[in-house]
Amino acid sequence: MKEELPSQYRYRRIIPCLDVKDGRLVKGVNFVRLRDLGDPAETAAAYSGAGADELVFLDITATVEGRKTTLETVRLTAERVSIPLTVGGGVRENSDIEKLLAAGASRVSINTAALNRPALLQEAAGVFGRERIVVAIDTRKNRELPSGFEVMAAGGTKPTGRDAVEWAREAAGRGAGTILPTSMDADGTRAGYDLPMTRAVAEAVEVPVIASGGAGTLEHLYEAIEIGRADAVLVASIAHFGTFTIREMKGYLAQRGIPVRK
């Protein structure tokens, strides 16, 4: 059972995800076939004004290209919003976290670097506080692993052979304050979140879990929370392409008995 969460986490949160490549907002399917959707700072400002609870900004090619997150794009985005902003991409050490927080990030998401050196999580949590550390886990189905889900590294390009649920449990134990598991199989398909994966992760850790990958209907958001046991839902396609507004998402969840901030 999860520990009693701070009051801000008792509400279920709607979190638009900004995938950024070369300073531009993009969206793909299964981590490929990317479409340019415009300026991330402008989009972030619109979501902030529309009632989103938080934002996640991911520089999706930083790790693969062996570089850091583009700080100027982060700074421009942070200046336009009044809600918490989580930033990830190319984070390898505490100095990267420090720079992102200085650029306006509220939290920093770590993925491949934590897999390569798990002690980074303990170090980062000790310096910045675990509430600022998010561990992102890109997952793909693999029946050979105990949970049935494998961790993928380097922007989803490299299989690791590691069990996703076991890694989530270790990451939380080492200091991650939030776990963000994304289903590569479901990403961009709008066919619904991977509920078995999300629930397995949520039941394995005592920190908030954000469901990610596959939202296509309002029912999917409800399922991620009610069945997947997620504390928050990441949305991209259904928000970026105007399928539903943030208000419509929150209104639906409220009607289904899910506590949300108005």
N, C-alpha and C positions, 0 to 999 in steps of 0.2 A: 504493500500500500504506500502511496506517495505521502510524503510529509506535508504538513499544513503549509500551503503556499502563501506568500505575501498577498495582500489584498489586490494588487494590480493584476495578479495572475488568476484570480477567482472568476474573472470574466474570460470568456472565450474570444480570442482575438482574430481579426481579419488582417492579414499582412500581405499586401501586394509585393511581388518580387520583381526587381529590376535587374534583368540579365544585361550586362554591359560589355560590349566589344568595340575596341577602338574608339571609346568615348561615346558610343551610340547605344541606345536601347534596342535590344534584339529579342526575338522569340523564335524557338525552333520546336522540333518534335524529336523526342528521344535523344536530345542534346545535339542534333544536327539539323540541317536545312533551315538555317537562320534567316529571319526576315528583319529588315531594318524598320524600327517603329518610331524613330525620332530622338529627341533630346531627353536624356534621363532626368535632368534637373527640372525641366518643365513638367514632365509626367509626374515626378515625385511631388511637386507643388500641388498639382491637381488632386492627387490622392490624399495628400495631407488635408486639403480643404474639404474633401468629400467625406471625411469621417473614418479613414483608415486608422487602425490602432497603432501600427508600426509599419516600417518599410524594411525590406532586405535588398541590399545592393551588392551584386556579385559580378566582379570583373572576371568573366568566365574563361578567358584565355591567358590570364596572367601566369598561372603555374606552368601551363604547357609551353608558353613563350619564354619562361625563365626570367620573368620580370616581376616587379612589385605592382600593386594596385595603383592606378593613376590618381594621385592625390588631388590634383586640380579638379578632376571630375567629381570626386567625393566632396571636396570643399564647396563647389558650386551647388551640388545637390543638397548638402546639409544646410546651406544658407537659405534654401527655399522651403524648408519644412519645419513644422513645430511638433513633430512626433518622433519617437525613438527611431534611429537609423542603424541597422546592423550592416556592416561592410565586410566583404570577404574577397579573396583572390590574391594569390601570391604571398600570403602571410607566412613567414618562416621563422621569425624570432621576435623577441620582446620589443626591439626597436621598431619593427613594422607596426606592431600594435600601438605603440606610443604615438607614432606619426599619424595613424588613422584616427585615433581618439582626438589628437590635436587638430585634425582636419574637420572634426565635427561628428565623427561616428559615436554612437552611444554604446555599441557593442561591436566586437570583432569576431568574424567567423573564420575558423581554422579547419582545414580539411587534410590535404596531403601531408603537410609538414607535421601534423600531429601523428599521422600514421607512421611516418619515417622516424619520428623521435617523440614518443608519448610523454616523456618527461617535460616537454615544452608546456603541456597543459598545467602541470603542477607549478612550474615556474611562473607562467602567465597569471594563473589564479592567485598566486602569492603576491605578485606585484600589483596587479590591477583589480583583483577581486573576481571571484568566480561569476558574479552576476554580469560581468562584461565579456565573458568568454562563451562563445557558441561553437559547438563542433558540428560541422556539416558532414553528412555521410551519404555519398552517392551509392545506391544499391542496385543490384541486378539479380534476378532469380538464378539460383544455382542449387539444384536438388542434392548435390553432393555434400553440402554444408548442413550442420545441425538445424539451423533456423530456416534453411532454404533460400537465404539471401546473402549475396557476396558483396563485399566492399569494393568499389572501383575508385581508383586514384587518378590524379592528373586530369581533372576535368572530365572524368568518366572514360578516359581512354585506356587505362591500364588495370587489368584484373589483379587483385592482391591475394586471392585465396583465403582471405580473412572473413570470418562470419560476422555479418552486420550487427546482429544483436549482441554478440559477445563484445564487439568493439564499442558499441554504444554504452554497455555496462562499464567497461574499463574507462572510457573517456569521462563518463560522469564521476566515476570513482577517483579519477585523477584531478578533477577540478572544473570540468565543463559545467556551466550553469544552465545551459539549454542544449538540447540535441535537435538537429535539423536533418532528418533522414528524407532523401529524395529518391523516389522510384524512377530509375531511368527507363524502365519498361513502360511506365504510365505517362512519363513527362510529355506534355503537349498534346496528348491524345484526346483529352476531354472525356475519357471513358471512366473516370473515377480514380480516386486515390487507391494505392495498394493497401487495402485495409489490414490484411494479415500481417504485412511487414510493419505497418505503423503501430498496430496494437502490440505486436511482439516487442518492439522497441519501448513503447510507453510502459508496458508492464515490467520491463527489465530495469528501469531507472526511476529515480526519485526526484528528477528535475523535469521542468516543462519540456514537452515535445511538440514540434511544429510539423504537421503533416504537409508533405510537398510532392507535387507531381501528379497531374491528371484531372484536376477539377474541371468539370464541364457543365454541371447543373447545381442548383441550390441544394438539392438532395445530397449531392456528393459532399458538400460542406458539413451537413448534419451527420452523415455517416462517418466522416473522419473523426468527428468529436464523440458521437454516441457509440459507434462500433470500434473505431480505431483508437479511442481514448486519447486523442490529441488535445492539447491545451490551446492550440491555435492552428489556423489553416493558412498556408501560403497560396496565393492565387496569382495567376499570370494571364493566360489566354482569355479567360472569361471576363477579366477586368480590362486588359489592354484593348480587346476588340469590341468592347462595349456590350457584351452579352448581358451583363448585370452590373448595376451600380453597387457601390459599397453599402449604401442605404438599403437596397433591396436584399443584399446578402444578410445584413444584420436583422432586417425586418423578418425575413424568413426564419432565421435561427431563433429569434425571440418568440415567434409564433409556435415554434416547436419546443419551447421550454428551455432553450439554451440561454444562459445569462450572457448578455453582450452590453457593451457601453453604447449608449444612444448617440 
